[in-house]
Amino acid sequence: MTYINVLDKTKDSVIDSDYLTIKIDYKYAIEKLFPLINRLDFQRNSLNKKYYKRLKQDIIDGCVLPPLTIAFDDEKLKELIGNENIEFQEISELLDTNIDKGFILDGIQRLSVLKEASEEDGFELNTSLYANVILSNSINKLLYRMIILNNGQRPMSARHQIEILMNRTIDHIATDEKYQQFIYSEKHSVRGDGKSKLKKEILVKSYLAYSTKSISIDNQKIIESKLNEIISDKIVSSEVKNSEIEFNIIFNFLIEKIENNKFGYHKIDLIEWLNNENNSIGLFVGVANNNDFLNIDYAELMQIIEIIEEFIENINPSKVKVSSVRRTVVSDVVKNYKKFLEDEDYRNDYILGI
């Protein structure tokens, strides 16, 4: 027997995602939804103790919590539930069967407080709880919707929510047998990983840069609130909702080139080059502005990297911040790679302008 009651089903045409309203109870939330918060690497800081205590007591006294938001980026589930002829009961069963594939897009703290409250006397397991469910086939689309919905009223910072989604996407790829040998995390690294694998933390930053189409994603001198606003605005204005290039496509491109590089036919170590976050961020931003770059072959990629390094060598480090210039140069060259490959005058003019 399922404990999910589907109340409504509609379509979010902007992000091409099915949107459900469901009703569950506290018992189901604790047993099935609370474990989902452990799927996220990034956790929010604890709530204000006074607020935490008040909310916990309100739950025990029988309050109805604001709706949670559960998200799925599962192509097959989206297709099944998107069927026009499907009955609500069948949707309920599908959701219940696949609930462990979802993640909490909004409501992690509420679930944490709910779990604490459930251990106290007077807690009612059958109290109703409502949730929205978004079924998408794209993290980029979920990212866009999340920013639009939360902009101007954000209990969790925009940057933090974005990092959760980025992190989850890369975690999902990293658990695939095909890719396990290519990604490592600093938290779980062993000696030699940095020479043979791509650093997960850099990939998260690079994907964030890709989604904002901007190399300026971690300027620590900008106040946090302003940074959140800037990131939100850039993601919305970059129209990621219409992007057809997902992270796994870019990652497959890189893996293919890394495999070629292993044969040692080139002096540049591609993994070492990509594990410089300025190179990786610049490349991802360049790809965001010109998806055609993903059609180049290995020889062309290495030729482009040689052009980039030649430009960097001509920079006077006493006059500029090399890390920032490197990001800019990589992004510019990737974005306009055809001109840089084919037009020597264009290259010469560019280097004079650095």
Stockholm file with secondary structure:
# STOCKHOLM 1.0

chainA/1-354         MTYINVLDKTKDSVIDSDYLTIKIDYKYAIEKLFPLINRLDFQRNSLNKKYYKRLKQDIIDGCVLPPLTIAFDDEKLKELIGNENIEFQEISELLDTNIDKGFILDGIQRLSVLKEASEEDGFELNTSLYANVILSNSINKLLYRMIILNNGQRPMSARHQIEILMNRTIDHIATDEKYQQFIYSEKHSVRGDGKSKLKKEILVKSYLAYSTKSISIDNQKIIESKLNEIISDKIVSSEVKNSEIEFNIIFNFLIEKIENNKFGYHKIDLIEWLNNENNSIGLFVGVANNNDFLNIDYAELMQIIEIIEEFIENINPSKVKVSSVRRTVVSDVVKNYKKFLEDEDYRNDYILGI
#=GR chainA/1-354 SS CCCCEEEEEEEETTTTEEEEEEEEEHHHIIIIIGGGGGGCSCCCCCCCHHHHHHHHHHHHTTCCCCCEEEEEECHHHHHHHTCTTCCHHHHHHHHHHHGGGCEEEECHHHHHHHHHHTTSTTCCTTCEEEEEEEEESCHHHHHHHHHHHHTTCCSSCHHHHHHHHHHHHHHHHHTSTTTGGGEECGGGCCTTHHHHSEEHHHHHHHHHHHHHTCSCSCCTTSCHHHHHHHHHHHHHHTTGGGCCCCHHHHHHHHHHHHHHHTTCCSSSCHHHHHTSHHHHHHHHHHHHHCGGGGGCCHHHHHHHHHHHHHHHHTSCTTTSCHHHHHHHHHHHHHHTHHHHHHCHHHHHHHHHHC
#=GC SS_cons         CCCCEEEEEEEETTTTEEEEEEEEEHHHIIIIIGGGGGGCSCCCCCCCHHHHHHHHHHHHTTCCCCCEEEEEECHHHHHHHTCTTCCHHHHHHHHHHHGGGCEEEECHHHHHHHHHHTTSTTCCTTCEEEEEEEEESCHHHHHHHHHHHHTTCCSSCHHHHHHHHHHHHHHHHHTSTTTGGGEECGGGCCTTHHHHSEEHHHHHHHHHHHHHTCSCSCCTTSCHHHHHHHHHHHHHHTTGGGCCCCHHHHHHHHHHHHHHHTTCCSSSCHHHHHTSHHHHHHHHHHHHHCGGGGGCCHHHHHHHHHHHHHHHHTSCTTTSCHHHHHHHHHHHHHHTHHHHHHCHHHHHHHHHHC
//
